Amino acid sequence: MPKASKATASERVEVEGYEGQFEHWDGGYSVGFEKYTADVDLAPLFAGLPDDRCQCPTGAMSSRGR
């Protein structure tokens, strides 16, 4: 089974208020470690998608916060 961690993730994204580390696996699976460092409204990023929502299936788990 593949493994991923924040330290080994091959893709990193940092913008004001957000940090993300991602790894993509064969079969179309991805894992992401995300941290929100400021309050931000992300709704505009999903505008235009069906129901104006992210369409990715998720098995999300939160380690802190809500």
Chimera marker file (.cmm) of the C-alpha trace (Angstrom):
<marker_set name="trace">
<marker id="1" x="0.000" y="0.000" z="0.000" r="1" g="1" b="0" radius="0.5"/>
<marker id="2" x="1.394" y="3.458" z="-0.875" r="1" g="1" b="0" radius="0.5"/>
<marker id="3" x="2.297" y="5.866" z="1.895" r="1" g="1" b="0" radius="0.5"/>
<marker id="4" x="2.387" y="9.647" z="2.099" r="1" g="1" b="0" radius="0.5"/>
<marker id="5" x="3.234" y="12.264" z="4.686" r="1" g="1" b="0" radius="0.5"/>
<marker id="6" x="3.569" y="16.032" z="4.735" r="1" g="1" b="0" radius="0.5"/>
<marker id="7" x="7.338" y="15.608" z="4.585" r="1" g="1" b="0" radius="0.5"/>
<marker id="8" x="7.314" y="13.269" z="1.560" r="1" g="1" b="0" radius="0.5"/>
<marker id="9" x="4.481" y="14.850" z="-0.472" r="1" g="1" b="0" radius="0.5"/>
<marker id="10" x="5.547" y="15.649" z="-4.044" r="1" g="1" b="0" radius="0.5"/>
<marker id="11" x="3.334" y="18.735" z="-4.456" r="1" g="1" b="0" radius="0.5"/>
<marker id="12" x="3.208" y="21.772" z="-2.187" r="1" g="1" b="0" radius="0.5"/>
<marker id="13" x="0.891" y="24.788" z="-2.336" r="1" g="1" b="0" radius="0.5"/>
<marker id="14" x="1.170" y="27.864" z="-0.129" r="1" g="1" b="0" radius="0.5"/>
<marker id="15" x="-0.972" y="30.970" z="-0.412" r="1" g="1" b="0" radius="0.5"/>
<marker id="16" x="-2.048" y="33.470" z="2.187" r="1" g="1" b="0" radius="0.5"/>
<marker id="17" x="-4.192" y="31.620" z="4.716" r="1" g="1" b="0" radius="0.5"/>
<marker id="18" x="-3.572" y="28.120" z="3.286" r="1" g="1" b="0" radius="0.5"/>
<marker id="19" x="-0.850" y="25.472" z="3.175" r="1" g="1" b="0" radius="0.5"/>
<marker id="20" x="-1.247" y="22.137" z="1.389" r="1" g="1" b="0" radius="0.5"/>
<marker id="21" x="0.928" y="19.090" z="0.673" r="1" g="1" b="0" radius="0.5"/>
<marker id="22" x="-0.330" y="16.501" z="-1.815" r="1" g="1" b="0" radius="0.5"/>
<marker id="23" x="0.636" y="13.093" z="-3.189" r="1" g="1" b="0" radius="0.5"/>
<marker id="24" x="-1.035" y="11.485" z="-6.211" r="1" g="1" b="0" radius="0.5"/>
<marker id="25" x="-1.178" y="7.714" z="-6.713" r="1" g="1" b="0" radius="0.5"/>
<marker id="26" x="-2.012" y="5.360" z="-9.559" r="1" g="1" b="0" radius="0.5"/>
<marker id="27" x="-5.713" y="4.709" z="-9.975" r="1" g="1" b="0" radius="0.5"/>
<marker id="28" x="-6.682" y="8.359" z="-9.564" r="1" g="1" b="0" radius="0.5"/>
<marker id="29" x="-6.266" y="8.554" z="-5.791" r="1" g="1" b="0" radius="0.5"/>
<marker id="30" x="-4.736" y="11.532" z="-4.039" r="1" g="1" b="0" radius="0.5"/>
<marker id="31" x="-3.989" y="12.373" z="-0.441" r="1" g="1" b="0" radius="0.5"/>
<marker id="32" x="-3.758" y="15.904" z="0.897" r="1" g="1" b="0" radius="0.5"/>
<marker id="33" x="-2.560" y="17.448" z="4.126" r="1" g="1" b="0" radius="0.5"/>
<marker id="34" x="-4.159" y="20.867" z="4.453" r="1" g="1" b="0" radius="0.5"/>
<marker id="35" x="-3.785" y="23.633" z="7.009" r="1" g="1" b="0" radius="0.5"/>
<marker id="36" x="-5.820" y="26.829" z="7.086" r="1" g="1" b="0" radius="0.5"/>
<marker id="37" x="-3.878" y="29.599" z="8.796" r="1" g="1" b="0" radius="0.5"/>
<marker id="38" x="-6.503" y="32.350" z="8.449" r="1" g="1" b="0" radius="0.5"/>
<marker id="39" x="-10.261" y="32.641" z="8.040" r="1" g="1" b="0" radius="0.5"/>
<marker id="40" x="-11.082" y="32.679" z="4.338" r="1" g="1" b="0" radius="0.5"/>
<marker id="41" x="-14.144" y="32.149" z="2.142" r="1" g="1" b="0" radius="0.5"/>
<marker id="42" x="-13.207" y="29.459" z="-0.404" r="1" g="1" b="0" radius="0.5"/>
<marker id="43" x="-16.642" y="29.413" z="-2.095" r="1" g="1" b="0" radius="0.5"/>
<marker id="44" x="-15.442" y="31.454" z="-5.119" r="1" g="1" b="0" radius="0.5"/>
<marker id="45" x="-13.013" y="28.637" z="-6.001" r="1" g="1" b="0" radius="0.5"/>
<marker id="46" x="-15.958" y="26.287" z="-6.598" r="1" g="1" b="0" radius="0.5"/>
<marker id="47" x="-18.247" y="28.726" z="-8.420" r="1" g="1" b="0" radius="0.5"/>
<marker id="48" x="-19.494" y="27.239" z="-11.666" r="1" g="1" b="0" radius="0.5"/>
<marker id="49" x="-19.188" y="23.608" z="-10.588" r="1" g="1" b="0" radius="0.5"/>
<marker id="50" x="-22.402" y="21.595" z="-10.083" r="1" g="1" b="0" radius="0.5"/>
<marker id="51" x="-24.092" y="22.949" z="-6.936" r="1" g="1" b="0" radius="0.5"/>
<marker id="52" x="-21.087" y="25.317" z="-6.662" r="1" g="1" b="0" radius="0.5"/>
<marker id="53" x="-19.343" y="22.600" z="-4.626" r="1" g="1" b="0" radius="0.5"/>
<marker id="54" x="-16.190" y="20.520" z="-4.874" r="1" g="1" b="0" radius="0.5"/>
<marker id="55" x="-16.957" y="17.336" z="-6.826" r="1" g="1" b="0" radius="0.5"/>
<marker id="56" x="-14.165" y="15.197" z="-5.374" r="1" g="1" b="0" radius="0.5"/>
<marker id="57" x="-15.149" y="12.142" z="-3.349" r="1" g="1" b="0" radius="0.5"/>
<marker id="58" x="-13.559" y="12.420" z="0.056" r="1" g="1" b="0" radius="0.5"/>
<marker id="59" x="-12.650" y="10.343" z="3.030" r="1" g="1" b="0" radius="0.5"/>
<marker id="60" x="-11.724" y="13.455" z="4.974" r="1" g="1" b="0" radius="0.5"/>
<marker id="61" x="-10.418" y="13.324" z="8.485" r="1" g="1" b="0" radius="0.5"/>
<marker id="62" x="-9.747" y="16.332" z="10.690" r="1" g="1" b="0" radius="0.5"/>
<marker id="63" x="-7.017" y="16.136" z="13.290" r="1" g="1" b="0" radius="0.5"/>
<marker id="64" x="-7.787" y="19.561" z="14.803" r="1" g="1" b="0" radius="0.5"/>
<marker id="65" x="-10.465" y="22.185" z="14.450" r="1" g="1" b="0" radius="0.5"/>
<marker id="66" x="-13.805" y="21.514" z="12.803" r="1" g="1" b="0" radius="0.5"/>
<link id1="1" id2="2" r="1" g="1" b="0" radius="0.2"/>
<link id1="2" id2="3" r="1" g="1" b="0" radius="0.2"/>
<link id1="3" id2="4" r="1" g="1" b="0" radius="0.2"/>
<link id1="4" id2="5" r="1" g="1" b="0" radius="0.2"/>
<link id1="5" id2="6" r="1" g="1" b="0" radius="0.2"/>
<link id1="6" id2="7" r="1" g="1" b="0" radius="0.2"/>
<link id1="7" id2="8" r="1" g="1" b="0" radius="0.2"/>
<link id1="8" id2="9" r="1" g="1" b="0" radius="0.2"/>
<link id1="9" id2="10" r="1" g="1" b="0" radius="0.2"/>
<link id1="10" id2="11" r="1" g="1" b="0" radius="0.2"/>
<link id1="11" id2="12" r="1" g="1" b="0" radius="0.2"/>
<link id1="12" id2="13" r="1" g="1" b="0" radius="0.2"/>
<link id1="13" id2="14" r="1" g="1" b="0" radius="0.2"/>
<link id1="14" id2="15" r="1" g="1" b="0" radius="0.2"/>
<link id1="15" id2="16" r="1" g="1" b="0" radius="0.2"/>
<link id1="16" id2="17" r="1" g="1" b="0" radius="0.2"/>
<link id1="17" id2="18" r="1" g="1" b="0" radius="0.2"/>
<link id1="18" id2="19" r="1" g="1" b="0" radius="0.2"/>
<link id1="19" id2="20" r="1" g="1" b="0" radius="0.2"/>
<link id1="20" id2="21" r="1" g="1" b="0" radius="0.2"/>
<link id1="21" id2="22" r="1" g="1" b="0" radius="0.2"/>
<link id1="22" id2="23" r="1" g="1" b="0" radius="0.2"/>
<link id1="23" id2="24" r="1" g="1" b="0" radius="0.2"/>
<link id1="24" id2="25" r="1" g="1" b="0" radius="0.2"/>
<link id1="25" id2="26" r="1" g="1" b="0" radius="0.2"/>
<link id1="26" id2="27" r="1" g="1" b="0" radius="0.2"/>
<link id1="27" id2="28" r="1" g="1" b="0" radius="0.2"/>
<link id1="28" id2="29" r="1" g="1" b="0" radius="0.2"/>
<link id1="29" id2="30" r="1" g="1" b="0" radius="0.2"/>
<link id1="30" id2="31" r="1" g="1" b="0" radius="0.2"/>
<link id1="31" id2="32" r="1" g="1" b="0" radius="0.2"/>
<link id1="32" id2="33" r="1" g="1" b="0" radius="0.2"/>
<link id1="33" id2="34" r="1" g="1" b="0" radius="0.2"/>
<link id1="34" id2="35" r="1" g="1" b="0" radius="0.2"/>
<link id1="35" id2="36" r="1" g="1" b="0" radius="0.2"/>
<link id1="36" id2="37" r="1" g="1" b="0" radius="0.2"/>
<link id1="37" id2="38" r="1" g="1" b="0" radius="0.2"/>
<link id1="38" id2="39" r="1" g="1" b="0" radius="0.2"/>
<link id1="39" id2="40" r="1" g="1" b="0" radius="0.2"/>
<link id1="40" id2="41" r="1" g="1" b="0" radius="0.2"/>
<link id1="41" id2="42" r="1" g="1" b="0" radius="0.2"/>
<link id1="42" id2="43" r="1" g="1" b="0" radius="0.2"/>
<link id1="43" id2="44" r="1" g="1" b="0" radius="0.2"/>
<link id1="44" id2="45" r="1" g="1" b="0" radius="0.2"/>
<link id1="45" id2="46" r="1" g="1" b="0" radius="0.2"/>
<link id1="46" id2="47" r="1" g="1" b="0" radius="0.2"/>
<link id1="47" id2="48" r="1" g="1" b="0" radius="0.2"/>
<link id1="48" id2="49" r="1" g="1" b="0" radius="0.2"/>
<link id1="49" id2="50" r="1" g="1" b="0" radius="0.2"/>
<link id1="50" id2="51" r="1" g="1" b="0" radius="0.2"/>
<link id1="51" id2="52" r="1" g="1" b="0" radius="0.2"/>
<link id1="52" id2="53" r="1" g="1" b="0" radius="0.2"/>
<link id1="53" id2="54" r="1" g="1" b="0" radius="0.2"/>
<link id1="54" id2="55" r="1" g="1" b="0" radius="0.2"/>
<link id1="55" id2="56" r="1" g="1" b="0" radius="0.2"/>
<link id1="56" id2="57" r="1" g="1" b="0" radius="0.2"/>
<link id1="57" id2="58" r="1" g="1" b="0" radius="0.2"/>
<link id1="58" id2="59" r="1" g="1" b="0" radius="0.2"/>
<link id1="59" id2="60" r="1" g="1" b="0" radius="0.2"/>
<link id1="60" id2="61" r="1" g="1" b="0" radius="0.2"/>
<link id1="61" id2="62" r="1" g="1" b="0" radius="0.2"/>
<link id1="62" id2="63" r="1" g="1" b="0" radius="0.2"/>
<link id1="63" id2="64" r="1" g="1" b="0" radius="0.2"/>
<link id1="64" id2="65" r="1" g="1" b="0" radius="0.2"/>
<link id1="65" id2="66" r="1" g="1" b="0" radius="0.2"/>
</marker_set>
